[in-house]
Amino acid sequence: ARRFLVLSAAFLCSMQISAILEEYIYVSLPGFANYFWTVAMVELGFFAVSSLAVRWKEHGMQGFFLMQKPQAPWQLYLIMALLLGLSQGLGKVTFRYLNYATNTVVKSAKLVPTLIISVTWLRRSISCAQWLAALLLVMSSALMALGEQAAAPSFNPTGLVIAAVQLLCAALQGNMQEKALKDHGASITEAMAYSNGLGMVVVFVAMQVSGEAAPAFEFFMSSKFALSLLLLRSATFFIGAVSLTAITKEHGTGAATAVGTARKSLTVLLSFMIFPKPFHVNYVLGTLAFVLADIIYLQVSSARLAKNKIVSQADDDIFPREKSVIGKDVGKESV
């Protein structure tokens, strides 16, 4: 219980620090001229380097330089990288048009295309509660967007169009990653190394095409404060992701979903508190719908986890897993 509290505190604190720093960079950092692709580039870099470091530890130099044949097809990783690069980059670009709280809620609506793709492509079964949570997320996104439109005279609907494209890319990337992990038996570190590493190439090309690369490099190299904020923001985000992975591994998906739900709701509330925004009642209604959707999805995840435990226990009773000489389970790598 104590370790769970420590990991949860590490996740919540690091993710909130990351969110606050990111919003500060976008709205208050002097000289920041919409270098959103650069922020995405650094974020992908942290995950690419970390996954390569783990592969070095596990497989030596061959693993670090990706000299081993990947478990999943190259074509799949190339598509995943393209989608991840676009998803991360466009996800940052939307902050140019939408405030941070609205953007957080809209990004959570990724559940909707994810469910649709899961049903139509991967043939997964979806419960009514999951569809209800998805509907509430759509309502929440609409209310937040309408609230911003009413409260901000400079509201630009372009942000919603970009957000929709970003959500589609994120949903496709998530489902393809699931296919790589489950259908091809790829490890998490392999999937992360290829998708994040190649995703950096996609983002770099976008930086060149948009003309952002040179001025962004000059800006961050000339300002130690700006560079420190950028690196600290990505580092705290990475620490949060590692903490959530540890929670999932040690305490299960239900616990991870619970702290993840708390994180998203807290991010929205702190955004309104620390960076004041024009008030509109739709913000309140949208936030309530958002929290309710998260609670429903939390219940769904907890119920699924409990069901999986029951099935797993029944399988173990009928077909006990082989034990090694040191008494540990012999099985596939946990993903």
Stockholm file with secondary structure:
# STOCKHOLM 1.0

chainA/1-335         ARRFLVLSAAFLCSMQISAILEEYIYVSLPGFANYFWTVAMVELGFFAVSSLAVRWKEHGMQGFFLMQKPQAPWQLYLIMALLLGLSQGLGKVTFRYLNYATNTVVKSAKLVPTLIISVTWLRRSISCAQWLAALLLVMSSALMALGEQAAAPSFNPTGLVIAAVQLLCAALQGNMQEKALKDHGASITEAMAYSNGLGMVVVFVAMQVSGEAAPAFEFFMSSKFALSLLLLRSATFFIGAVSLTAITKEHGTGAATAVGTARKSLTVLLSFMIFPKPFHVNYVLGTLAFVLADIIYLQVSSARLAKNKIVSQADDDIFPREKSVIGKDVGKESV
#=GR chainA/1-335 SS CHHHHHHHHHHHHHHHHHHHHHHHHHHTCTTCCCCHHHHHHHHHHHHHHHHHHHHHHHHHHHHHTTCSCCSSCHHHHHHHHHHHHHHHHHHHHGGGTSCHHHHHHHHHTTHHHHHHHHHHTSCCCCCHHHHHHHHHHHHHHHHHHHHHHHHCTTCCTHHHHHHHHHHHHHHHHHHHHHIIIIISCCCHHHHHHHHHHHHHHHHHHHHHHHTCHHHHHHHHHHCHHHHHHHHHHHHHHHHHHHHHHHHHHHHCHHHHHHHHHHHHHHHHHHHHHHSCCCCCHHHHHHHHHHHHHHHHHHHHHHHHHHHHHHHHHHHHHHSCCCBCTTSCBCCCCCC
#=GC SS_cons         CHHHHHHHHHHHHHHHHHHHHHHHHHHTCTTCCCCHHHHHHHHHHHHHHHHHHHHHHHHHHHHHTTCSCCSSCHHHHHHHHHHHHHHHHHHHHGGGTSCHHHHHHHHHTTHHHHHHHHHHTSCCCCCHHHHHHHHHHHHHHHHHHHHHHHHCTTCCTHHHHHHHHHHHHHHHHHHHHHIIIIISCCCHHHHHHHHHHHHHHHHHHHHHHHTCHHHHHHHHHHCHHHHHHHHHHHHHHHHHHHHHHHHHHHHCHHHHHHHHHHHHHHHHHHHHHHSCCCCCHHHHHHHHHHHHHHHHHHHHHHHHHHHHHHHHHHHHHHSCCCBCTTSCBCCCCCC
//
